[in-house]
């Protein structure tokens, strides 16, 4: 999925992209735990999910995540990398990595505190708090809640089509902090945890 997503965003010529899933079961459940079990420290230092999500976050175009169902781990991090999030009423958001002996390393440990503040981020990352759509909106993660997040996201996307592309790109840069150092720290933490798991 990550490779397909990276290929899809590599040649975007429009002002806006809507990121959505098929069906209503989940937006994205994150990484395959069987693959994670085989991952090495080197895999963590070259983390594909972080690279792809950072491409979305730093793209010249606007990204809108239409979240139906659960956005778990990497799925939540994908939504956080998007510029805007439209959520269904039944959506949930969580970062359960710590309970699996890992850390959110695809941008979640960096982007969530920027979105909600340090103490709320600790509730989610350290405490395992699962956010419902209303709480996510109250905390400033979700921009809009809709009975049909996909329709709402596509309708909203239309409002960006006629905007000046250069102005959108420059505004995004002005609104973004330099995240590279924090993202590097996420990868290094995950690499350390993989090494610890492989050599207890």
Secondary structure, 3 states (H helix, E strand, C coil): CHHHHHHHHCCCCCCEEEEECCCCCEEECCCCHHHHHHCCHHHHHCCHHHHHHHHHHHCCCEEEEEECCEEECHHHHHHHHCCEEEEECCCEEECCHHHHCCCCCCCHHHHHHHHHCHHHHHHHHCCCCCEEHHHHHHCCCCCEEECCHHHHHHHHHHCCCCCCHHHHHHHHHHHCCCCHHHHHHHHHHHHHHHHHHHCC
